[in-house]
Amino acid sequence: MDTGAPNKLSNGRNPTAEKLLVAASELMIGRATIDISLSDIAQKSGVNAALVKYHFGNKDGLLLALLARDAATEMDNLEYLLAQPITPTAKLKLHIAGIIRAYHRFPYMNRLIHYLLHESSAESADEVAKFFVAPLLDFHRRLLGQGVAAGEFRNIDPVLFYTSLIGACDHLFFGRHAMSRAVGVGPVTDDVCRDYIQHMESLICGGMLSVEREEAAPL
């Protein structure tokens, strides 16, 4: 597979390639699955299926480019958030909400990440690690460092924090299908998303208070 496709696209995506990405995105959202065919994408976009190979190498290349496109916006938002003149705790709450809303806005994102990391090629997994996992881990490292320096957070391992936050957010969408089958849990609506943001803010921020702040908190 041509792993240069996402880099090529990020430096100037043409209208035809963009049509294919938009069509794939809309199909996966509409059908609540990433299992779509090249003919489906071609019909939806009005573009010949043969052009997928020209622009992306193959279907997995298209899926990788779509994830890279969606992730790029989120990574830019992280840098903006880190630079804001607000407390690390406020940044953390905004980040928790942002991650959950991103998964809600792109409901196929978590499935694409799982597929490209575990079921596609090693090259695809390397690309996802490069443009999604590594930048997010680095952001967590720097945000946690700001919180510790400000006396707001305990000294927390960034890898463990990443695993806790992203795992919890991921499971809301990826694991909800299993919960639906087992106990009749409904879909992720806007209300569910808001409730989960509040739940995760309380759960994570409550567990990250520095010792001094925890001792000073009212009973």
C-alpha positions in Angstrom: 0.0 0.0 0.0 1.2 3.5 -0.7 1.8 5.0 2.7 2.7 8.3 1.1 -0.9 9.0 0.2 -1.9 10.9 3.4 1.2 13.1 3.2 0.5 13.8 -0.5 -3.1 14.7 0.2 -2.3 17.0 3.1 -0.1 19.1 0.8 -2.9 19.8 -1.6 -5.9 17.6 -2.0 -7.6 17.9 -5.3 -11.4 18.1 -5.8 -11.8 14.5 -7.0 -10.0 13.1 -4.0 -12.0 15.3 -1.7 -15.2 14.0 -3.3 -14.2 10.4 -2.6 -13.3 11.2 1.1 -16.6 13.1 1.6 -18.6 10.2 0.1 -16.8 7.6 2.2 -17.4 9.7 5.3 -21.1 10.2 4.6 -21.7 6.5 3.8 -20.1 5.3 7.0 -22.0 7.8 9.1 -25.3 7.0 7.3 -24.8 3.2 7.6 -23.1 3.2 11.0 -20.4 0.9 9.6 -17.0 1.2 7.9 -17.8 -1.8 5.7 -18.4 0.1 2.5 -17.4 -0.9 -1.0 -15.5 1.0 -3.7 -18.6 0.8 -5.9 -20.6 2.4 -3.0 -18.1 5.2 -2.8 -18.0 5.7 -6.5 -21.8 5.9 -6.8 -22.1 8.3 -3.9 -19.3 10.6 -5.1 -20.1 10.4 -8.8 -16.4 9.5 -9.4 -15.1 6.4 -11.2 -14.0 3.7 -8.7 -10.7 3.4 -10.7 -9.7 6.8 -9.4 -9.5 5.5 -5.9 -6.3 3.6 -6.9 -4.9 6.7 -8.6 -5.4 9.0 -5.6 -5.1 6.6 -2.7 -3.5 3.4 -3.9 -6.4 1.2 -2.7 -9.4 1.3 -0.4 -7.3 1.1 2.8 -5.3 4.1 1.5 -8.6 6.0 1.2 -9.6 5.1 4.7 -6.2 6.1 6.0 -6.4 9.4 4.3 -9.9 10.0 5.7 -8.7 9.3 9.2 -5.7 11.5 8.7 -7.9 14.4 7.4 -10.3 14.1 10.4 -7.4 13.8 12.9 -5.5 16.8 11.5 -8.2 19.2 12.6 -8.3 17.7 16.1 -4.5 17.8 16.5 -4.6 21.5 15.5 -7.2 22.1 18.2 -4.9 20.5 20.8 -2.1 23.0 20.1 -4.5 25.9 20.3 -5.9 24.6 23.6 -2.4 24.1 25.1 -1.5 27.8 24.3 -4.6 29.3 26.0 -4.1 31.5 29.1 -6.4 29.3 31.3 -5.6 26.8 34.1 -4.5 23.3 33.3 -7.7 21.9 34.9 -9.8 24.0 32.6 -7.7 22.8 29.6 -8.2 19.2 30.8 -12.0 19.6 31.0 -12.1 21.1 27.5 -9.9 18.3 26.2 -12.2 15.6 27.6 -15.2 17.3 26.0 -13.4 17.7 22.7 -12.3 14.1 22.5 -15.9 12.8 23.2 -17.4 15.3 20.8 -14.9 14.4 18.0 -15.9 10.7 18.4 -19.5 11.7 18.3 -19.0 14.0 15.2 -17.1 11.3 13.4 -18.7 8.0 14.7 -16.6 5.9 12.3 -13.4 7.3 13.7 -12.9 4.8 16.5 -13.7 1.9 14.2 -11.2 3.2 11.6 -8.5 3.4 14.2 -9.1 -0.1 15.4 -9.2 -1.4 11.8 -6.1 0.4 10.6 -4.1 -0.4 13.7 -5.0 -4.1 14.0 -6.6 -5.4 10.7 -4.8 -3.6 7.9 -1.1 -3.4 7.0 1.8 -2.7 9.2 2.4 0.5 7.2 -1.2 1.7 8.0 -0.6 1.0 11.7 2.6 3.0 11.6 0.9 5.9 9.9 -2.0 6.0 12.4 0.6 5.9 15.3 2.4 8.8 13.6 -0.5 11.2 13.0 -2.9 10.2 15.8 -1.4 8.3 18.7 2.0 10.1 19.0 0.7 13.7 18.8 -2.0 12.9 21.4 0.4 11.3 23.8 2.7 14.3 23.4 -0.2 16.7 24.1 -1.1 14.7 27.3 2.6 14.8 28.4 2.7 18.5 28.1 -0.7 19.2 29.6 0.0 17.0 32.6 3.4 18.7 33.0 1.6 22.1 33.1 -0.8 20.8 35.7 1.9 19.4 37.9 3.9 22.6 37.6 0.9 24.6 38.6 0.2 22.4 41.6 -3.1 21.2 40.2 -2.4 17.6 39.3 -0.7 14.6 40.8 2.4 13.3 38.9 0.6 11.0 36.5 2.2 8.8 33.8 1.1 10.2 30.3 0.8 6.7 28.9 -1.5 5.5 31.6 -3.5 8.8 31.3 -3.9 8.3 27.5 -5.0 4.7 28.1 -7.6 5.7 30.6 -9.1 8.7 28.7 -9.0 7.4 25.2 -10.0 3.9 26.3 -13.0 5.2 28.1 -14.1 7.5 25.2 -13.5 4.8 22.7 -15.6 2.2 24.6 -18.6 4.6 24.7 -18.8 4.2 20.9 -17.0 0.9 20.1 -18.3 -1.1 23.1 -21.8 0.3 23.1 -22.9 -2.2 20.4 -22.2 -5.0 22.8 -24.0 -3.3 25.7 -27.0 -2.7 23.4 -27.2 -6.5 22.7 -26.7 -7.4 26.3 -28.9 -4.9 28.2 -30.7 -2.8 25.6 -28.5 0.3 25.9 -29.6 2.9 23.3 -27.5 4.7 20.7 -25.1 7.6 21.5 -27.4 10.7 21.3 -26.5 14.3 22.0 -27.9 13.9 25.5 -25.8 10.7 26.1 -22.7 12.6 24.9 -23.3 15.5 27.3 -23.9 13.2 30.2 -20.7 11.2 29.4 -18.7 14.4 29.2 -19.9 15.4 32.7 -19.2 11.9 34.0 -15.7 11.7 32.6 -14.8 15.2 33.9 -15.9 14.3 37.4 -14.2 10.9 37.2 -10.9 12.0 35.8 -10.5 15.4 37.3 -11.5 14.0 40.7 -8.8 11.4 40.5 -6.1 13.9 39.4 -6.3 16.5 42.2 -3.0 17.2 43.8 -2.6 16.0 47.4 -2.8 19.6 48.6 -6.0 20.4 46.7 -7.6 17.1 47.7 -6.9 17.8 51.4 -8.3 21.3 51.1 -11.5 20.2 49.4 -14.6 20.4 51.5 -16.1 17.2 52.8 
